Structures are given as structure tokens and as C-alpha cells.
Amino acid sequence: MKRVLQILLFFVFGVHGIALGQSKIAGKISDVKDQVKLSDATVMLLTAKDSILTGFTRSDENGLFSLSKPDTGSYLLIVSYPKYGDYYTEISKDKDYSKLAVGLTKTATLLEEVIVTGRIPITIKGDTTEYDAGSFKVEKNAKVEDLLKVLPGITVDASGKITAQGKTVKKVLVDGEEFFGDDPTLVTRNIRSDMVDKVQVYEKKSEQAERTGVDDGQREQTINVKLKDGAKNGMFGKALLGGGTSDYYMGQLMLNKFKGSQKISVYGLFGNNGTTSMNWQDAQKYGGDSGVSYGDDGSMSWTNFTDPFSGQGVIGIPRAINSGVNFSDKFNKDKHNVNINYKYGRLSSDGDDETISTGLINNKSTKSVDTENDQHRANLKYDLNFDSLNTLTIRGGASRKNLWSDNKREAYQFTQNMDTTVAEKTHETIKNTINELNFSTYFTHKFKKKGRSFTFDGQVRRTEMIGDGYLFSEVKNSLAKKDTAGYTPIDSTDQRKERNNKNEVLGASVSYTEPLSKVWNLVVGTGIESSNNSSRVESFNKGADGGYNDLDSRFSNNYDFDRRSSRYKLAIVHTTDKFKFTVANNFNNDKLKQYNYYSQEGLSRSYFTYNPNVSAGYSFTKTKGLWLNYTGKNQLPSMTQIQPILDNSDQINRYLGNENLKPSFRNSLNINYNSFRILTGSYVYAGGNITLDKNPITQNIDTIKGLNIYTWNNVKGKTNTSVNIWSGYHFKLSKKLGLSNSPQFYLNMSDNYNLFNQQLNKVNTTNFNFTYNFKRDTKTGLNFDLNFSPQYRLMKSSLERNTNSNGFVFGSNGSVEYFIGKTFKVYTNYSYTYEAATKAFDQKFEQFLLHPGVSKKFLKNESLMLDFMINDVLDQNKGFSRSASTSIFTQRRYDTIRRYYMLKLSWDFTKMFL
């Protein structure tokens, strides 16, 4: 019986082994002459008909590899290894390829034999991953964005944000050069994929590191789109026009002319449905508020960014124009490189808004808003290469913004028992003009000794805001002293206001790099900066003669705030292929001087501060690394925090500066880990940061006779703490079905202090967030991109224990599309939001937005497309948001874009020159 059982087991596992062997391609790779095992050799499986990549892997440390064998069809197996000739063999469905012996020959010995391999989809050249565009299948007339979506290790979300190897792509270049201010979406959404030869992914070093040869640790994930030679001499573009119900409309025109190194581009976007967007890089270069701030050490931090011309986030229906022109060329054997661009944008909107706040403060306001905003901006970049050792870069920019608004507002302040204490009605018109000018120059001289260099940079920035307006308001305060008849008096205001704010910055710095060895470099530098700020606001009451000539000194100010800084830097840099380490010692000598012309009072202070920086990075392999950074920085008070301006445009909430503020000190530690497997397209990332602000500068609140007075103060002896932890994993579920997914986790915990009515208030917040992305992208049959994000929020206050915003939040968004043939598609985009009821707001919020549509392509080259879509088919868009800060919980409802039907016609055109 035992013998029979052994035979049975042998038969079962033997048959299974045979079946397994026939369903896979496996073998061993070695040097054909020396029989040395070759690890990390690239193994690729391509369809024999059209060279489309269907599978890939790498050999292990023993030279072994294994791939799944397709059930049907003819395929080509390609094996490549640096400095060796490539191996290829045909794969048919009936043969066994489970025990291949692959022998590679060094290219030095290949004298007469030529090996033909066909197209190689993915190659790794040093720290650059290069994709062959023709090896990946996309729709006809697809754009670069569609191509990026099918490349292993690259993802693109609905807004156009690109992630490559787990890192956000900051630059998209065309043939190594900036294209329209390196705005990624203008490249990815307007250049056709069939014009692309290669797509390169790498981490671009900072300008200083590239010039000096010393890696300063500053890198930006970059994609370079290399065009086919035939595509560099021609004209291409896109035209789109759409019209819909409820007077909605949109349009787009993009025209590009390439001729060798010369590029000329023109684009225009217009509409009132919130589609004229540009990203933060474009906004930064063309005059919008990019939400990016720069530290003295070159570090960057991001806040929430709202594109001023997208129409997103505005109250009511936006009417937007977004346009620009760009010219770039190289002359005299690339000695001169010029890039010039001009941008114009206009946005206007009107609508109603309701805001409710509860917690430590209880109030409600409703307002009607009518706004107009137009901006002009021009930029210039000029590179001059004197020779191989001397280079000069000049940048310049100028902009003008015209801002106008007409706001009508009603506001009410309540007690904890919801009794009205203050009622206010306000009508205010504002007209401001903001002029900005900036100029910078960067010169580098490299000495003949490798690594030794001298750099100089200088900059000039000037911003001026000139404006005026009128304020009419009535305030009724039940807590104020009553008149002799026992009635609460009404405080009326009728004023004209004039504003003039200026900011001028002059700065220069020099640095010298000396190589101590092949891996050690010493960097010394010094710099100076002068910052002059002035603010003048004058309020004039209406006189008996009807003119506004009576100066109200309570709500006027004339204030200067100047800063002089001397900076010194001593840094040691260690750089090898695997390990990079930098210790920078930054010493700042800041002298602050402020003067109030109305009170005839001034104050001078000086601070000598030490701001250390330590960064380290270790590369386990070329696709796996660990990075750490520590920064200690003194946070000096800003002019907004210091200047004592009393603004009566919002009588219930008044904001005061504090001339006696002192710097706080911030310790910040960041750590990141990334691991990417290029051949499977999967990556893992994890990271975290902790920030400690000692003696933080916070906005404190006092309630006096029903009014809220906000004042900046140092919370002495306390430390604000913030901890963030995140991780994610992206991998493919099925190559055959085109399925991939990405689970992500995020945790935030913080402790913050402020004062409320002179009492210390400690606010603890915790946010747990999990996001799961599930995706199928094959451009045939059913495709989808789905995101699910459950979240739980906690907030508690030491002073307001009975009211909190603890609750469950769930969000989901994505798209589903179904291809019927190659030219007809049915699709829908959606977003779902759910916020549970909390103690602060006892009603839940739930919203499901659905945007279905159908599209059809025409003409032989499928360049003409007709698209019919419905925005918010369920008519659910309510314009809603909730937020919490320092124990004040705020809920907004506002007019926004709702249901409409739209028909769009677009045409992609191309004309190549001989």
C-alpha cells in the first residue's frame, strides 16, 4: 500500500512538473567562453508580429531566470547584458523552453558576426531608465500622457500629475530643453505619442551641482521626451470647441512649430466650466500663486495651490481665459540658448457663499461675491557658454495683476447659547494693481582641477501693490453700552481707502568648492541680502461736503519693516556611487528695523543664528535607496505678523500684529525609502517626518464685547509637534489582463498650542487615511481607474472638550470606460464624498457626482473626435467643505458648477516639413 501511494504521488507531482515546465520559459545565462554566471541580465519576451513587450525579468545571482509562457502565438525571446552581444530566439507554443542554456559573447570578440535583436523596450543606462516608445501600444492619435500611462513604473492621475518610480515628476523636458516653462501638462497633453522616439526617466541634479560637479543632494524627478528626427521639422497642434446647456462653453487651441532647435508654441484656453487649468509650475512662472515657498537653504515647501485661471475653487460660475506664446532656439553651435515666453490670463466669477463656525467661536456669515482678475507675465532665460569652463545664465520676469472685487456681506456673532451679540452688514469694493519685477544672474567658473569651482549669483525682486476702494458697513453690538433711551446704537462706517505696499529685495552670494579627494569636497560661501518692506493704508471718512478727506487714524497705518542679512556657509560633502553625505553649517546675522510713522515709534533688533543642515542618502542598488535630512532653522517673524494694522472691513474679526515677536526655532527631520523593480513595474515607498517648533509664533484669540481679536504671540516654553508617516506599494495584479493596484497609508499626529482669552489651549489632532487604487488600462474593452479612501479624523481641545470634529470620512473617485472597436468609447467619471455627523456639525454630508459621456473618432487617421458628455448628471454638486483649526470648526456652502450637457468637437492636426 505504501508503495502504491509513493507511485501515485510521483505520478501526480511528475505530471504537474511537466505541465509547469511547458507553461514557463526558464534557463541559465552565462559567458559562452568562460562559463561565468551572468546576474542581472535583461530578459524580454516580445510578440513576433509587432515587437510589443509582453513579459520581462532579470537573471538572479546564479544566472537563472524564469518567465510565464503565453498559451498561443509566436514570440521572440531577447537576452541582453552590458558589453555582451544580444541573444535572441523564437518561441513557439508547442516546444518546451524550461531548460534553456543561454550563452552570451563579449562584444570585443564579435568581429564579423552581427546579431539582429529588433526593438528593446526598456534599457537602463547608468541612473537613466529609457523606454522605447514604439514598443508600447496606445490609441491612435494618443498624446504623450497616454503613452506614459502604459509605461511600467509610471502613473498619471486625472489632473495630469505624473509619478515615476514612486516619485512625483517635477519636470517634463522635450529633447532636454524646457518647453513652455517646463509645464508638464503642456507637453504631455499636446504632443502626440507617435512623434516620440524615447522616454527617459532620471533624477535631474540642481543647476549648481551640474555646473560644479558636486552633488548637493537636490534632485528633481524628470522625464525627457526625445522626439523622432522626422518630428523635429513640422507643425502640429489641437483645436477643440464645445458648447452646452445653461450657456456653458469651452475652447482650446494649441499650435507648435518645430524646426531643428527652434520651437515656437502658441496656446489659448477659454471656458466657464472650470477646465482652463494650469499646474503649479506654470503658475509659478506666469504669475499665479504657486503655493511654493523657498527656504534660505534652497529647500521648498508646498501649501494648497489654487490655479488662478482654472475656475476651480471659485464662488459661482467662472469665466476664464488662459493663453500664452513661447519661443526658444539655440545659436552658434549651442553657445547661445534663448527661451522667451509671455502669458495672459483672465478670470471672473460671481456667486453666494455661506460660512458657519463653531467651537471656541460661534458665528455665521453670508456674502455675495463678484470678482475679476487679469494677469500679464513675461519671462526670459538666456544661457551663454563662453567655453567649457565658464557659463552664464540670466533670468528675468515681469508681471502685472489687476484685481477687482465687489463683496456684500452679512455676519452674526453668537454666544455659546446661540444668542446673537453682534450683527454686521458690509459692502466693500476693492481695486488693486500689483506689479512684479525679478532679475537674477548665475555665473560659474570651473578650474582645470576637477571639482574645483567658483560660483556667483545675484538677484533683484520688486513687488508693488497700489489700490483703492470703498467700505460701507453697519454694526449693531448688543454688548456695547446702550444709549439714554435704552437702545443699542448702530456703528456706521462710510470710508474710502488707499493702499500702497512695496517689497524690494537685493541679494548676492559667492561660493567656492575645493575637492579634498575624489569623494570629499569642501564648500565655503557667503552672501548678503537687503529686504525693504513698506505698508501704507489710509482710511478717509466721508465729510459733510460729500468728499472723503477726513483721515481716520484708527484704521490707517504707515509702516516700514527692513531686514539686513549676512550669511556664511561652511559645508563638507562626501559623494560616492552608493553613499552621499552633507553637513552644512549656516550662520545668519539678521538685523531688523521697523518704524511706525503714525506713532513716531521705532524698534531695532538683531539676531545671530545657527541653522544646521545634515543630509545623507544611501543607494542599495540603482533602484533602491534611503534618504535622510535634518534641518534646524530660526523662524523670523514676518511683516504681516509684526505690523499693527487694524482693519475694519470685518468688524467682528479684527487682526493685530505684534511688534515684540521673537524668532521661534524649528527642528525638522525627514526620512524616505524607495524601492523600484523596473522589470515588473512595481515599487515600494515609505517615509516620515517630525517637526518641532520651540516657542512657536501662533495666532491667539481674545473675545472682547462680542468681537474676536486675533493677535500673533510667542507661546513661551511650549513646542508645537507634528508627525507624519506614509507608505505605499504599487504592483501589477495581472499583466495579461492589464490589472494593477496601489495600496497607500498615511498617518498625521500633531500637538499645537495657542491662547484663547489668555488661557492656554492645547489642540491634539490625529488623521488616519488609507487609499487603494485599482486600475485596468489596455485601451480595449473595459478600462477603469478607481480610488477608494477611507479616513478617520480626531481633534480634541483642552478648552473645548464638549465640541469636536471626530468622525469618519470616505472618498472615492475615478473613471470607467468601455471601448467598442477602436473608434467608439463609452465612459464615465465620478467622485463620491461622505462625512459623518460630528459634535461640531450634527448632520452628515454625502455627495455623489457622476459625469458620463460617449466619444467617436472620425477620418482615416482618427484625428477628428466628437464627444458628448453630461456634467453632474444627478445634479448633486452642492459646493461644500469642512475644516478645523485651533478648536474652530468651519463649514462652507457656496454656488458652483452643476448639471449641464455639452457637445465637444476636437481635431488633432500634423504637417511635417521636408
C-alpha positions, 0 to 999 in steps of 0.5 A: 500500500505504501508503495502504491501511494509513493507511485501515485504521488510521483505520478501526480507531482511528475505530471504537474512538473511537466505541465509547469515546465511547458507553461514557463520559459526558464534557463541559465545565462552565462559567458559562452567562453568562460562559463561565468554566471551572468546576474542581472541580465535583461530578459524580454519576451516580445510578440513576433508580429509587432515587437510589443513587450509582453513579459520581462525579468532579470537573471538572479545571482546564479544566472537563472531566470524564469518567465510565464509562457503565453498559451498561443502565438509566436514570440521572440525571446531577447537576452541582453547584458552590458558589453555582451552581444544580444541573444535572441530566439523564437518561441513557439507554443508547442516546444518546451523552453524550461531548460534553456542554456543561454550563452552570451559573447563579449562584444570585443570578440564579435568581429564579423558576426552581427546579431539582429535583436529588433526593438528593446523596450526598456534599457537602463543606462547608468541612473537613466531608465529609457523606454522605447516608445514604439514598443508600447501600444496606445490609441491612435492619435494618443498624446504623450500622457497616454503613452506614459500611462502604459509605461511600467513604473509610471502613473498619471492621475486625472489632473495630469500629475505624473509619478515615476518610480514612486516619485512625483515628476517635477519636470517634463523636458522635450529633447532636454530643453524646457518647453513652455516653462517646463509645464508638464501638462503642456507637453504631455497633453499636446504632443502626440505619442507617435512623434516620440522616439524615447522616454527617459526617466532620471533624477535631474541634479540642481543647476549648481551641482551640474555646473560644479560637479558636486552633488548637493543632494537636490534632485528633481524627478524628470522625464525627457521626451526625445522626439523622432528626427522626422518630428523635429521639422513640422507643425502640429497642434489641437483645436477643440470647441464645445458648447452646452446647456445653461450657456456653458462653453469651452475652447482650446487651441494649441499650435507648435512649430518645430524646426531643428532647435527652434520651437515656437508654441502658441496656446489659448484656453477659454471656458466657464466650466472650470477646465482652463487649468494650469499646474503649479509650475506654470503658475509659478512662472506666469504669475499665479500663486504657486503655493511654493515657498523657498527656504534660505537653504534652497529647500521648498515647501508646498501649501494648497495651490489654487490655479488662478485661471482654472475656475476651480475653487471659485464662488459661482460660475467662472469665466476664464481665459488662459493663453500664452506664446513661447519661443526658444532656439539655440545659436552658434553651435549651442553657445547661445540658448534663448527661451522667451515666453509671455502669458495672459490670463483672465478670470471672473466669477460671481456667486453666494457663499455661506460660512458657519463656525463653531467651537471656541467661536460661534458665528455665521456669515453670508456674502455675495461675491463678484470678482475679476482678475487679469494677469500679464507675465513675461519671462526670459532665460538666456544661457551663454557658454563662453567655453567649457569652463565658464557659463552664464545664465540670466533670468528675468520676469515681469508681471502685472495683476489687476484685481477687482472685487465687489463683496456684500456681506452679512455676519452674526456673532453668537454666544455659546447659547446661540444668542446673537451679540453682534450683527454686521452688514458690509459692502466693500469694493476693492481695486488693486494693481500689483506689479512684479519685477525679478532679475537674477544672474548665475555665473560659474567658473570651473578650474582645470582641477576637477571639482574645483569651482567658483560660483556667483549669483545675484538677484533683484525682486520688486513687488508693488501693490497700489489700490483703492476702494470703498467700505460701507458697513453697519454694526449693531453690538448688543454688548456695547453700552446702550444709549439714554433711551435704552437702545443699542446704537448702530456703528456706521462706517462710510470710508474710502481707502488707499493702499500702497505696499512695496517689497524690494529685495537685493541679494548676492552670494559667492561660493567656492568648492575645493575637492579634498579627494575624489569623494570629499569636497569642501564648500565655503560661501557667503552672501548678503541680502537687503529686504525693504518692506513698506505698508501704507493704508489710509482710511478717509471718512466721508465729510459733510461736503460729500468728499472723503478727506477726513483721515481716520487714524484708527484704521490707517497705518504707515509702516516700514519693516527692513531686514539686513542679512549676512550669511556664511556657509561652511559645508563638507560633502562626501559623494560616492556611487552608493553613499552621499553625505552633507553637513552644512553649517549656516550662520545668519546675522539678521538685523531688523528695523521697523518704524511706525510713522503714525506713532513716531515709534521705532524698534531695532533688533538683531539676531545671530543664528545657527541653522544646521543642515545634515543630509545623507542618502544611501543607494542599495542598488540603482533602484533602491535607496534611503534618504535622510535630512535634518534641518534646524532653522530660526523662524523670523517673524514676518511683516504681516505678523509684526505690523499693527494694522487694524482693519475694519472691513470685518468688524467682528474679526479684527487682526493685530500684529505684534511688534515684540515677536521673537524668532521661534526655532524649528527642528525638522527631520525627514526620512524616505525609502524607495524601492523600484523593480523596473522589470515588473513595474512595481515599487515600494515607498515609505517615509516620515517626518517630525517637526518641532517648533520651540516657542512657536509664533501662533495666532491667539484669540481674545473675545472682547464685547462680542468681537474676536481679536486675533493677535500673533504671540510667542507661546513661551516654553511650549513646542508645537509637534507634528508627525507624519508617516506614509507608505505605499506599494504599487504592483501589477495584479495581472499583466495579461489582463492589464490589472494593477493596484496601489495600496497607500497609508498615511498617518498625521499626529500633531500637538499645537498650542495657542491662547484663547482669552489668555488661557492656554489651549492645547489642540491634539489632532490625529488623521488616519487615511488609507487609499487603494487604487485599482486600475485596468488600462489596455485601451480595449474593452473595459478600462477603469481607474478607481480610488477608494479612501477611507479616513478617520479624523480626531481633534480634541481641545483642552478648552473645548472638550464638549465640541469636536470634529471626530468622525469618519470620512470616505472618498472615492473617485475615478473613471470607467470606460468601455471601448467598442472597436477602436473608434467608439468609447463609452465612459464615465467619471465620478467622485463620491464624498461622505462625512459623518455627523460630528459634535461640531456639525450634527448632520452628515454630508454625502455627495455623489457626482457622476459625469458620463459621456460617449466619444467617436473618432472620425477620418482615416487617421482618427484625428477628428473626435466628437464627444458628448458628455453630461456634467453632474448628471444627478445634479448633486454638486452642492459646493461644500467643505469642512475644516478645523483649526485651533478648536474652530470648526468651519463649514462652507456652502457656496454656488458652483458648477452643476448639471449641464450637457455639452457637445465637444468637437476636437481635431488633432492636426500634423504637417511635417516639413521636408 
